Amino acid sequence: MDDHKKPSVWKRMTQNHLFLPIVCLLVVLLINVIKTPGFFQISIRNGALYGSMIDIINRSSELVILAVGMTLVTASSGGQDISVGAIMAVSAAVCCQILSGGQVSTNTFRNPLFLAILAALAASLLCGAFNGFLVAKLNIQPMVATLILFTAGRGIAQLVTQGQITYVRVGTFQAMGDHIGSCPIPTPIFFAAGAVLIAYLILNKTALGMYIESVGINGSASRIVGLNSTMIKFLTYVICGLLAGVAGIVASSRIYSADANNIGLNLEMDAILAVALGGNYLGGGKFSLMGSVIGAFTIQTLTTTLYAMDVPGDQLPVYKAIVVIIIVTLQSPVFEKFMDTKKHRRKLAAEGRASV
Amino acid sequence: MKQTHQKKSFNSTAFLLMITIGLFAAMYIIGMIVYADKGFAKPQMFLNLLISNASLIVISCGLTLVMITGGIDISVGSVVALVCMVMADLMENKNVSPYIAVMVALLIGLAFGVVQGFLISYLKIQPFIVTLAGMFFGRGMTAVVSTNMISIKNSVFQSWAKFRIYMPFGSYSGKGKFHPAYIYPTVIIAVVVLVFIIVMLKYSKFGRSLYAIGGNHQSALMMGLNVTRTTFRAYVLDGLLAGLGGFLFCLNSCAGFVEQAKGLEMDAISASVIGGTLLTGGVGTPIGTFFGVLIKGTISSLITTQGTLSSWWVRITLSLLLCFFIVLQSIFASIKKKKVS
């Protein structure tokens, strides 16, 4: 009896779509615990939480925000937005340039913070709408449509900051990337949590999440059913752009400057990776927001771990690449089929022995 | 009925190609008129365009092949960086003969092609994600070889890089002295590759299969084409050409460093797209890609000759052009769709 029940629990666990992502994260965390005994220790220094875990969660904030947008885009269009890093740079440039009033460096706000953030978000919204228009309305492959902003984005950001790095050395601005007042939790975590929570509520409390999946699975069928699939695809790109804008503001506030060449550099690839690691099929359709968030944490943990192991930053991509290949190979339909036939054969063999 | 439809689709391809060539001609002529005093009109200027873009021509040709099948390869930039770094490391730090270094370069490209091609065609993993991993891997491995910049001082290699082939034509300097125009061997290799790819796509079974696969995957299967093997071979060839392109790039730069050739894959993709290669597959010519590369080269030399514009204008203009061509393609595609239905 017991023997009969055991595999079903195991099966239910392994068949959960979050199983593989969580296992990945646990494996990476386990390596950390072995390497550094005090890995999970959290202490309070100068009134702020301090520890490896806090650091990882804090540093992954931008990635989590981007991953939410990337998940939606992937689900609705079966393609990825590779311009998010560039959009971050644009949003950061607009934000800092308005705050500094065109100066290279400033110690006081030349314009209200509220206005700057609004303008930055508007700029990123515009970028997202541009991508969305190309993908949804003109039916252009997402990767290529977003290639335009990927190449032009940093150029536009340079144009906004006139080719310089704009510094904004004001406490209120820096607080967005650091701590607000005496709050012990780093502010970026709030931004990330907020983005995830809002997205989660909208997707699960309204029908939007289902619509997005339906459009991703079969656009024309959804249209026949009465969904405006063009509009829904467009919307996901706008949301993705907007979230990239938020990530850009957080990233610029962390370094209290707008560095058009380096803000969000290679982050688009990490965001796509997070979506893939989260167990989402990159060809669109069903998606799991939480999977992507877990994927983002896994990537950040991996990065932090490798840094802690004294791996130079330039060499990190090698490990990331190996992880990606392993994950996508495990997810590939051919591999799954291969495993299924193997299982089937084993089952047949077992039954054969039982009958004998 | 069938024939007229075929004619129509041919026309839109030819039309796109004509726009590309026309655009290049227009840009170049404007450059010749406006910057005549800065030497834009000299024949050497055009040859310089070929010299500095020889590797990009080879790489873009390979990319055009996989794009015709409906795939993509974004790893080529880091393959170039890896090839340059490994060649530099072998020759400078390990005293390996440059002939062997070239072999290693081609092998690296081939290895990338084989592994990526296997994952894409046999395991059916999305090309974008596989080559994204390839891009990560190549760039990372470059740093594993060395994080410093290695410049190549090997005398044999230097003699290859500096070997000038003079042309029967040229220009006269202010004092009436004749300067024959010249090219480097890299240009000849690039042209040979270009011609080879054009002939292969047009006349070989493999070439026609590529178009068939990109045009309609399902019907290619039903026609009895070995889609998996053909796709695999396309990626292998693409990887090999990326390796060769890396070698040409190395001849041009004579150095290896981590940040080298960053964004080259995007340049190659834009060159293909501007040259009329459809991203959905099935349509594209290496000739178009060649002119796409030339357009990109002309934009950068126009902007550098102008002198006061910043380097990022190259990227912005290029993406505007890319946008223009993509929109144009989508309009053609929708017209074609309407006609079919």
Chai-1 contact restraints between the chains, C-beta under 6 A:
chainA,res_idxA,chainB,res_idxB,connection_type,confidence,min_distance_angstrom,max_distance_angstrom,comment,restraint_id
A,L138,B,S330,contact,1.0,0.0,6.0,A-B,restraint_1
A,I140,B,I326,contact,1.0,0.0,6.0,A-B,restraint_2
A,I140,B,S330,contact,1.0,0.0,6.0,A-B,restraint_3
A,Q141,B,L279,contact,1.0,0.0,6.0,A-B,restraint_4
A,M143,B,F128,contact,1.0,0.0,6.0,A-B,restraint_5
A,V144,B,L279,contact,1.0,0.0,6.0,A-B,restraint_6
A,I148,B,S319,contact,1.0,0.0,6.0,A-B,restraint_7
A,I148,B,L322,contact,1.0,0.0,6.0,A-B,restraint_8
A,I148,B,C323,contact,1.0,0.0,6.0,A-B,restraint_9
A,T151,B,M266,contact,1.0,0.0,6.0,A-B,restraint_10
A,T151,B,R315,contact,1.0,0.0,6.0,A-B,restraint_11
A,T151,B,S319,contact,1.0,0.0,6.0,A-B,restraint_12
A,A152,B,I316,contact,1.0,0.0,6.0,A-B,restraint_13
A,A152,B,S319,contact,1.0,0.0,6.0,A-B,restraint_14
A,G155,B,W312,contact,1.0,0.0,6.0,A-B,restraint_15
A,G155,B,R315,contact,1.0,0.0,6.0,A-B,restraint_16
A,G155,B,I316,contact,1.0,0.0,6.0,A-B,restraint_17
A,Q158,B,W312,contact,1.0,0.0,6.0,A-B,restraint_18
A,G163,B,S310,contact,1.0,0.0,6.0,A-B,restraint_19
A,L282,B,Q126,contact,1.0,0.0,6.0,A-B,restraint_20
A,L282,B,I129,contact,1.0,0.0,6.0,A-B,restraint_21
A,D314,B,A143,contact,1.0,0.0,6.0,A-B,restraint_22
A,D314,B,T147,contact,1.0,0.0,6.0,A-B,restraint_23
A,D314,B,V258,contact,1.0,0.0,6.0,A-B,restraint_24
A,Q315,B,G140,contact,1.0,0.0,6.0,A-B,restraint_25
A,Q315,B,A143,contact,1.0,0.0,6.0,A-B,restraint_26
A,Q315,B,V144,contact,1.0,0.0,6.0,A-B,restraint_27
A,P317,B,F136,contact,1.0,0.0,6.0,A-B,restraint_28
A,P317,B,R139,contact,1.0,0.0,6.0,A-B,restraint_29
A,P317,B,G140,contact,1.0,0.0,6.0,A-B,restraint_30
A,V318,B,F137,contact,1.0,0.0,6.0,A-B,restraint_31
A,V318,B,G140,contact,1.0,0.0,6.0,A-B,restraint_32
A,V318,B,M141,contact,1.0,0.0,6.0,A-B,restraint_33
A,K320,B,F136,contact,1.0,0.0,6.0,A-B,restraint_34
A,A321,B,A133,contact,1.0,0.0,6.0,A-B,restraint_35
A,A321,B,F136,contact,1.0,0.0,6.0,A-B,restraint_36
A,A321,B,F137,contact,1.0,0.0,6.0,A-B,restraint_37
A,V324,B,A133,contact,1.0,0.0,6.0,A-B,restraint_38
A,I325,B,A133,contact,1.0,0.0,6.0,A-B,restraint_39
A,V328,B,I125,contact,1.0,0.0,6.0,A-B,restraint_40
A,V328,B,I129,contact,1.0,0.0,6.0,A-B,restraint_41
A,S332,B,L123,contact,1.0,0.0,6.0,A-B,restraint_42
A,S332,B,K124,contact,1.0,0.0,6.0,A-B,restraint_43
A,S332,B,I125,contact,1.0,0.0,6.0,A-B,restraint_44
A,P333,B,K124,contact,1.0,0.0,6.0,A-B,restraint_45
A,V334,B,L123,contact,1.0,0.0,6.0,A-B,restraint_46
A,V334,B,K124,contact,1.0,0.0,6.0,A-B,restraint_47
